[in-house]
Amino acid sequence: MFKALQLNKAEAGFSAAVVELEDAQLPAGDVLARIEHSTLNYKDALAITNKGPVVRAWPMVAGIDGAGTVLESTHPKWKAGDRFVHNGWGLGETRWGLLSGHARLQGDWLVALPAAFTTRQAMAIGTAGYTAMLCVLALEQHGAKPGDGEVLVTGATGGVGSVATAILGRLGYKVVAATGKTSEAAYLQKLGASSVIDRAELAAPGKPLQKERWAAVVDPVGSHTLANASAQTRYGGVVAACGLAQGADFPATVMPFILRGITLAGIDSVMAPLARRQLAWDRLARDLDPALLETITTEISLEQAPARAADLLAGQVRGRLVVTIA
Ligand SMILES: NC(=O)c1ccc[n+]([C@@H]2O[C@H](COP(=O)([O-])OP(=O)(O)OC[C@H]3O[C@@H](n4cnc5c(N)ncnc54)[C@H](OP(=O)(O)O)[C@@H]3O)[C@@H](O)[C@H]2O)c1
């Protein structure tokens, strides 16, 4: 028997509850694994509170993210005792997820856990942190370099924003962190921000072209924030768009693209190919200070997950929530 956070939709309505399950109830897969740590991402919070159309099949075990150890495997690449990290590919959406003591998984989709990380550290990074690294890879791919000038990170005290700030700071970029929690300036500076601005400066409708400031941008916020950040990006700069915390709209014009040659790089973590995932995790092992990871992490239990999911959507969480399962 193991514990899992199960979501259900029945005549009585939606429910999210910790239940006890057996291996025999798990769906098919060529790897049976023990999940030691999971986490709450924005998407998990939407699913667990039923605030967004994340879950496509009921009942669903929640959790788009997990790290653990292989118990049994018929997959050629995996054997009992191997440690892995796993996210996306419909986990917690169309396939039972990893806020669960055990899971049966597809070996083709697992990523070997870098030796540098414990399963707890891997989930302190989680989808949010791995997405932050995908953003940094996109900035580099489009030519961004430390020394180019200021790099804007929006949603900076959130999961993506905290990890992006820590990576870019360590790589030597001059990070400007935009946040609604200006009382957290010391936290953001500890992570690696050179300065902190109030997100209100970016949140309202703005002009199509504004004073050039950012050499590059990491944006998990979307909407007017993304439009203003793009309008303030310097000639030839790059903006990595990965989220919608303010909104899914993009109320912008083509002006920054056709007059300043800026690049908008879209970031998807869910269906990213295995080689890109492995690269991102290898770079996280190299470019993220483990001591800073501890600074951004709060550990919670499976039972606390529903309440903390509501807090996360209400913007009351700083950094990353790790769920300890084993
Ligand atoms: N593309 C992908 O594959 C991918 C992967 C992971 C996440 N995401 C998306 O990235 C976004 C962030 O995810 P996360 O896990 O980092 O979530 P999170 O921990 O909740 O962080 C989001 C942050 O955005 C800021 N924010 C919240 N509401 C806002 C608003 N109305 N206007 C402006 N800023 C606001 C807050 O930071 P401050 O308080 O510091 O302002 C908040 O902490 C989500 O939209 C998520 O769906 C996408």
The ligand as an SDF file (V2000), in Angstrom:
LIG
                    3D

 48 52  0  0  0  0  0  0  0  0999 V2000
    6.0920   26.6220  -20.5200 N   0  0  0  0  0  0  0  0  0  0  0  0
    6.1930   25.6350  -19.6410 C   0  0  0  0  0  0  0  0  0  0  0  0
    6.4450   24.4810  -19.9770 O   0  0  0  0  0  0  0  0  0  0  0  0
    6.0340   25.9710  -18.1960 C   0  0  0  0  0  0  0  0  0  0  0  0
    6.6840   25.2210  -17.2200 C   0  0  0  0  0  0  0  0  0  0  0  0
    6.5850   25.6400  -15.8620 C   0  0  0  0  0  0  0  0  0  0  0  0
    5.7940   26.7390  -15.5470 C   0  0  0  0  0  0  0  0  0  0  0  0
    5.1450   27.3910  -16.5370 N   0  0  0  0  0  0  0  0  0  0  0  0
    4.3200   28.5740  -16.2520 C   0  0  0  0  0  0  0  0  0  0  0  0
    5.1440   29.5670  -15.6690 O   0  0  0  0  0  0  0  0  0  0  0  0
    4.3740   30.3330  -14.7550 C   0  0  0  0  0  0  0  0  0  0  0  0
    5.0960   30.3780  -13.4100 C   0  0  0  0  0  0  0  0  0  0  0  0
    5.1450   29.0800  -12.8560 O   0  0  0  0  0  0  0  0  0  0  0  0
    5.7250   28.8960  -11.3810 P   0  0  0  0  0  0  0  0  0  0  0  0
    5.7010   27.4330  -11.0860 O   0  0  0  0  0  0  0  0  0  0  0  0
    6.9510   29.6790  -11.2480 O   0  0  0  0  0  0  0  0  0  0  0  0
    4.5420   29.5980  -10.5480 O   0  0  0  0  0  0  0  0  0  0  0  0
    4.6410   30.4260   -9.1820 P   0  0  0  0  0  0  0  0  0  0  0  0
    5.6590   29.7970   -8.2940 O   0  0  0  0  0  0  0  0  0  0  0  0
    3.2510   30.6090   -8.7180 O   0  0  0  0  0  0  0  0  0  0  0  0
    5.2510   31.8210   -9.6650 O   0  0  0  0  0  0  0  0  0  0  0  0
    4.5160   32.7490  -10.4100 C   0  0  0  0  0  0  0  0  0  0  0  0
    4.9330   34.1520   -9.9620 C   0  0  0  0  0  0  0  0  0  0  0  0
    4.3760   35.0910  -10.8700 O   0  0  0  0  0  0  0  0  0  0  0  0
    4.0890   36.2980  -10.1690 C   0  0  0  0  0  0  0  0  0  0  0  0
    2.6760   36.6120  -10.3800 N   0  0  0  0  0  0  0  0  0  0  0  0
    1.5940   35.9720   -9.8800 C   0  0  0  0  0  0  0  0  0  0  0  0
    0.4650   36.5640  -10.2670 N   0  0  0  0  0  0  0  0  0  0  0  0
    0.8380   37.6220  -11.0310 C   0  0  0  0  0  0  0  0  0  0  0  0
    0.1210   38.6480  -11.7100 C   0  0  0  0  0  0  0  0  0  0  0  0
   -1.2210   38.7070  -11.6900 N   0  0  0  0  0  0  0  0  0  0  0  0
    0.8260   39.5830  -12.3820 N   0  0  0  0  0  0  0  0  0  0  0  0
    2.1760   39.5400  -12.4220 C   0  0  0  0  0  0  0  0  0  0  0  0
    2.9060   38.6020  -11.7670 N   0  0  0  0  0  0  0  0  0  0  0  0
    2.2370   37.6550  -11.1010 C   0  0  0  0  0  0  0  0  0  0  0  0
    4.3910   36.0440   -8.6850 C   0  0  0  0  0  0  0  0  0  0  0  0
    5.7280   36.4870   -8.4370 O   0  0  0  0  0  0  0  0  0  0  0  0
    6.0140   37.8600   -7.6480 P   0  0  0  0  0  0  0  0  0  0  0  0
    5.1670   37.8060   -6.4130 O   0  0  0  0  0  0  0  0  0  0  0  0
    7.4880   37.8070   -7.3830 O   0  0  0  0  0  0  0  0  0  0  0  0
    5.6160   38.9770   -8.5590 O   0  0  0  0  0  0  0  0  0  0  0  0
    4.3710   34.5250   -8.5910 C   0  0  0  0  0  0  0  0  0  0  0  0
    5.1710   34.0630   -7.5370 O   0  0  0  0  0  0  0  0  0  0  0  0
    2.9970   29.6980  -14.7030 C   0  0  0  0  0  0  0  0  0  0  0  0
    2.1280   30.3950  -15.5670 O   0  0  0  0  0  0  0  0  0  0  0  0
    3.2400   28.2940  -15.2200 C   0  0  0  0  0  0  0  0  0  0  0  0
    2.0950   27.7480  -15.7990 O   0  0  0  0  0  0  0  0  0  0  0  0
    5.2400   27.0340  -17.8420 C   0  0  0  0  0  0  0  0  0  0  0  0
  1  2  1  0
  2  3  2  0
  2  4  1  0
  4  5  1  0
  4 48  2  0
  5  6  2  0
  6  7  1  0
  7  8  2  0
  8  9  1  0
  8 48  1  0
  9 10  1  0
  9 46  1  0
 10 11  1  0
 11 12  1  0
 11 44  1  0
 12 13  1  0
 13 14  1  0
 14 15  2  0
 14 16  1  0
 14 17  1  0
 17 18  1  0
 18 19  2  0
 18 20  1  0
 18 21  1  0
 21 22  1  0
 22 23  1  0
 23 24  1  0
 23 42  1  0
 24 25  1  0
 25 26  1  0
 25 36  1  0
 26 27  1  0
 26 35  1  0
 27 28  2  0
 28 29  1  0
 29 30  1  0
 29 35  2  0
 30 31  1  0
 30 32  2  0
 32 33  1  0
 33 34  2  0
 34 35  1  0
 36 37  1  0
 36 42  1  0
 37 38  1  0
 38 39  2  0
 38 40  1  0
 38 41  1  0
 42 43  1  0
 44 45  1  0
 44 46  1  0
 46 47  1  0
M  CHG  2   8   1  16  -1
M  END
$$$$
